[in-house]
Every structure is written in C-alpha cells, then in structure tokens.
Amino acid sequence: MAEQPVHTTVEHLFRHESGKMLAVLTKLFGLSQVEIAEDIVQETLIAALESWKLKGLPSDPRAWLYRAAKNRTIDYLRRERNFRERIAPAIRQEESDPEASHWLDAYFLDTEIEDAQLRMLFAACHPAIPLESQLALMLRTLCGLSKEEIAAAFLLPSDSIGKRLYRAKEKIRQEKLSLEVPAGADILTRLDAVLHAVYLLFNEGYKSASDDGVVRRELCAEAIRLGALLARHPLSNLPKTHALLALLCFHSARLDTRLNAEGEIVLLEYQDRSRWNRQLIALAYEHFKQSSQGEAISAYHLEAAIASYHTIAPSFAQTNWQAIYYCYNLLMKVQPSPIVALNRAIALGYADGPKAGIEALSKIEGMEKHYLWHTALGDFYQKQGDYRAALAAYQKALEWVTLPAEHKVIQDKINNCSI
C-alpha cells in the first residue's frame, strides 16, 4: 500500500477518534494524569501508522484503534503499581482468565465514549482554570488541533499557546481537579467556554490556518458532532446550543462550493447556490427554530440569522444586506470586536453603497495589519471606480496575507483591477 493513503487515513482517524479515546482514558486515569492518556493515544496512532504501512489497512480501522488503545491501557496498568492497587480485583481476574480483560470494554462503549467526552469538555472548563487556558486545553486535547492552529485562532504566537496549556495542566495537578460535570445553574459557568471551543474548532475547519488545505471537512464534521452531543444532553440542551448548531449547519451546507476543482477559493458571490446542501440547510433551520424557544439572544443566534439570510437569498445581488447590517449592529452590542465591526462595515457597503462601506471601514481601529480590512477597502474602491485606490489597498492586503490560497484571491483582484 502506498504510504500517503495510510498517512491520510491515520490523520482522518486522529481528528475523529483521538478526542474520544482521550476522554475515555482520562476518565479512567483522572484529569490530573491526562498526560498518560495522551501518551497512550499517541502510541496507538504511531502503532497504527507502522502496522498499516506494512500490512495494509484493516477492514475496520476504528475498531483496530480502540482494541490497540485498550491493550496499551492494560499494559500500562500492569506496569504501574498504584493503578494495580486501584483496580486489583479486575487485574487479578484478568490475569487468571484471559477473557476477563473485557472489564475495560465498558469504557469504550459508544454511549460511554459520549459521556466521557462530555465530561472532559466540561472538566477542561473548570473555573479554577483561566478561560484562555480552558479553550486551549479543549482544542488541543479533545479536538486534536496543533499549537500552531490554536495560535492562529487566537491571533497569538504558538509559544503563548504552549504556556497556556502548561499552566492549565499544572492547575489540574495542583488542585487535583476531577471530571465532574456541573449540575443545574453551575453548568452555565462552563457551557459558554465549551460552545466557544466548538465554534473555534469549526472555524479552523471552515477556513484553516494550516498548510493542510483551506477547508478541512473533518474538523467541521467533528465540531457539528460535538455540538449535537451537547444538544442531546439535558444539561446543555439550551437555545444557544441549538443556535450554534444552526450556524455550523448553515455554513457546512456551502462547503462543496467553497473551492473549485483546482482547490482555489470561490468567493460567496460566485458560488453555485444550486449545489448547496439542502439537507444541511433544513437541519440548520430545525435547530434555528429550537433556538428561538428561549428569551436570551446570544452571538450564535445573530450569526445564525446572518447565515440564514445568505442561505435564503436567490443570488448574491438579491441578499437582504439591510437585515444583515441590522444583525451585525446587534452583534456589536452582544459581542463587540474588530472583526464584527469589519463585517458590519462590509454589510453596510453592500446595503447603502461603496461610499458608506469605505467610511465605515475607515472608522475601525486595530485592523491596519489585517488583510481582510485592506481587501474590503479595495473592493469598495473598485465598485466606486477609484481603481488607483483599489489597487493600493489590494497591494497592502498582500503584505499581510499568509495563506497561499488567499494570496491568490487578492492577486486575482489586482490582475482584474483596471486603472
């Protein structure tokens, strides 16, 4: 078997299954010893890569991984005296009866995997851990993102993310934090961080900051799976959870049209709307309807509403930009940020004309080093017929863009900019 398909399969399984395995093993070893669980997961994936390169892919790679993880766990428990003492009856039985190793199977049942992963999500959001470290811990351990990918999500150096992860794990060790899921009103103190981590995971998949590709479908799918898991649990089955799921489904419905056959970015204006996934759109509206049952309006409600206006529009030109601008106004009150201000200005420019867009963009502070701000300025200058200003803005955008695919989009705008 060629080496590349094996690497691709292991990467795919790592994204889908490593968080589940890690959650199960952390439940067994305890949150304070998460490194043990991480080592077993990593060793399992390395073993899979080595074995499958020689023998080819097994008929059920997922089952192979879980068997391997279970066997490595048993080996570790045999070696470590403290764990032998903790589960001595099971170990003695296992040694006398080879078939009795099934005592560990209960940890790997699909229902138990879901419960363990939910515990891990909320355990990582313990109030004793700073919020920024909570998010880094979830994205690294449960979602499998690299430090570089997490750093891109937060617009920070990767060293800063490494320090956050270290501080989180030190806090877990020092305070011996457990995997308890909070009950009642206490869940609200952690749910926001959990939902935000799922949101960031999806964003990395929808527009990746890595070199693995502009779109990483496995991350989008994992984010939706985790969101659905939260929506099914009685403690987190709340309107804002459904609002987030609606948002993710609306965006996922457009994934097939975000890239062309050459892997180049296709902007929303030029996407073939007939190819948008109608099943995902219907699912998005179903969750959006459920999100309206509460009185509070979250940022996810507003972003889902914006996505719905894009989805329902027959064409880019027929988009209800006034409604989208109104939603961004509300979003600035709920969750103000330079990026929200940028998108609000763009919506205003399409609603009231390029001059209004340019004026709104010019009032935003802190975006001078962001390629999207310069690109948006260039687009409105071009629509206004000021091609020299448009060209200057696009060239400035090239100075700050990093991803090759996005660099090409801007370069194409320059090529098509007539002076």
Residue pairs with C-beta under 8 A, 6 or more apart in sequence:
1 52
1 53
1 56
1 57
3 53
5 57
6 49
6 52
6 53
6 57
7 49
9 52
9 57
9 61
10 45
10 48
10 49
10 52
12 218
13 45
13 48
13 61
13 62
13 65
14 45
14 144
15 144
15 216
15 218
15 219
15 222
16 62
16 218
16 221
16 222
17 62
17 65
17 66
18 41
18 45
18 144
19 117
19 120
19 141
19 142
19 143
19 144
19 222
20 113
20 116
20 117
21 37
21 40
21 41
21 44
21 65
21 66
21 69
22 34
22 37
22 38
22 41
22 120
22 141
22 142
23 113
23 116
23 117
23 119
23 120
23 142
24 107
24 108
24 112
24 113
24 116
24 117
25 36
25 37
25 40
25 41
25 69
25 73
25 107
26 33
26 34
26 37
26 116
26 120
26 123
26 179
27 107
27 116
27 119
27 120
27 179
28 37
28 73
28 107
29 36
29 37
29 83
30 178
30 179
31 120
31 123
31 172
31 177
31 178
31 179
32 172
32 173
32 176
32 177
34 141
34 169
34 172
35 169
36 76
38 141
40 69
40 72
40 73
40 76
41 69
43 72
44 65
44 68
44 69
44 72
45 65
47 68
47 72
48 61
48 64
48 65
48 68
52 58
52 61
58 64
66 108
69 108
70 101
70 104
70 105
70 107
70 108
73 104
74 94
74 101
74 104
76 83
77 83
77 84
77 87
77 91
78 84
78 91
84 91
90 100
90 103
93 100
93 103
94 100
94 101
94 103
106 112
107 116
114 229
117 142
117 226
117 229
118 181
118 229
118 230
118 233
118 236
119 179
119 180
119 181
120 141
120 142
120 179
121 138
121 142
121 194
121 197
121 226
121 230
122 181
122 182
122 187
122 190
122 191
122 194
123 177
123 178
123 179
123 180
123 181
124 134
124 137
124 138
124 141
124 142
124 168
125 134
125 138
125 190
125 191
125 193
125 194
126 134
126 172
126 177
126 190
127 189
127 190
128 171
128 175
128 177
129 137
129 168
129 171
129 172
129 177
130 164
130 167
130 168
131 193
132 154
132 164
133 164
133 165
133 167
133 168
133 171
134 168
134 193
134 197
135 154
135 193
135 196
135 197
135 200
136 150
136 161
136 164
136 165
136 168
137 164
137 165
137 168
137 169
138 193
138 194
138 197
139 145
139 149
139 150
139 153
139 197
139 200
139 201
140 146
140 147
140 150
140 161
140 165
142 197
142 226
143 197
143 201
143 219
143 222
143 226
145 153
145 201
145 204
145 219
146 210
147 158
147 161
147 162
147 165
148 158
148 209
148 210
149 204
149 208
149 209
149 210
150 158
150 161
151 157
151 158
151 160
151 161
152 204
152 209
152 210
153 200
153 203
153 204
153 209
154 160
154 161
171 177
181 187
181 235
182 189
182 190
182 235
183 235
187 235
187 236
191 230
191 236
191 238
191 240
191 241
194 230
194 236
195 227
195 230
195 240
195 241
195 244
195 300
198 223
198 226
198 227
198 230
198 244
198 248
199 223
199 244
199 247
199 300
201 219
201 222
201 223
201 226
202 219
202 220
202 223
202 224
202 248
202 251
204 210
204 216
204 219
205 215
205 216
205 217
205 218
205 219
205 220
205 221
205 222
205 223
206 215
206 220
206 251
206 255
206 258
207 214
207 215
208 214
208 215
208 216
208 219
209 402
209 403
210 216
213 263
214 258
214 259
214 263
214 265
214 403
214 405
214 406
215 255
215 258
215 259
217 255
220 248
220 251
220 252
220 255
223 248
224 245
224 248
224 249
224 252
227 241
227 244
227 245
227 248
228 245
230 236
230 237
230 241
231 237
231 241
231 242
231 245
231 287
238 294
239 290
239 291
239 292
239 293
239 294
239 296
239 298
239 301
240 291
240 294
240 296
240 298
240 300
240 301
242 287
242 288
242 290
242 291
243 287
243 288
243 291
243 298
243 300
243 301
243 304
244 300
244 304
245 284
245 287
246 284
246 285
246 286
246 287
246 288
246 291
246 300
246 304
246 307
246 308
247 284
247 300
247 303
247 304
247 307
249 280
249 281
249 283
249 284
249 287
250 280
250 281
250 284
250 304
250 307
250 308
250 310
250 311
251 307
252 277
252 280
253 276
253 277
253 278
253 280
253 281
253 284
253 311
254 268
254 271
254 276
254 277
254 311
255 277
256 275
256 276
256 277
257 266
257 271
257 272
257 273
257 275
257 276
258 265
258 266
258 271
259 265
259 266
260 266
263 405
264 405
264 408
264 409
265 405
265 406
265 408
265 409
267 409
268 310
268 316
269 316
270 316
273 314
273 315
276 311
281 311
284 304
284 307
284 308
284 311
285 308
288 304
288 305
288 308
291 300
291 301
291 304
297 330
297 334
298 334
299 331
299 334
299 335
302 327
302 328
302 330
302 331
302 334
303 331
305 327
306 324
306 327
306 328
306 331
309 319
309 320
309 323
309 324
309 327
310 319
310 324
313 319
313 320
319 350
321 347
321 348
321 350
321 351
322 351
324 347
324 351
325 344
325 347
325 348
325 351
328 340
328 343
328 344
328 347
329 344
331 340
331 344
332 340
332 341
332 344
338 364
338 365
338 366
338 367
338 370
341 364
341 367
342 361
342 364
342 367
342 370
342 372
342 373
342 376
344 360
345 357
345 360
345 361
345 363
345 364
345 376
346 357
346 361
346 376
348 356
348 357
348 360
349 356
349 357
349 358
349 360
349 361
349 376
349 380
350 357
354 380
354 381
354 383
354 384
355 380
355 384
357 376
357 380
358 377
358 380
358 381
358 384
361 373
361 376
361 377
361 380
364 373
367 373
369 400
370 400
371 397
371 398
371 399
371 400
371 401
371 406
371 410
372 397
374 393
374 394
374 396
374 397
374 400
375 393
375 394
375 397
375 410
375 413
377 389
377 390
377 393
378 389
378 390
378 391
378 392
378 393
378 394
378 397
378 413
378 417
379 390
379 413
381 387
381 389
381 390
381 393
382 390
382 413
382 417
387 417
387 418
387 419
388 419
390 417
391 414
391 417
391 419
394 410
394 413
394 414
394 417
395 414
397 410
398 407
398 410
398 411
398 414
401 407
401 410
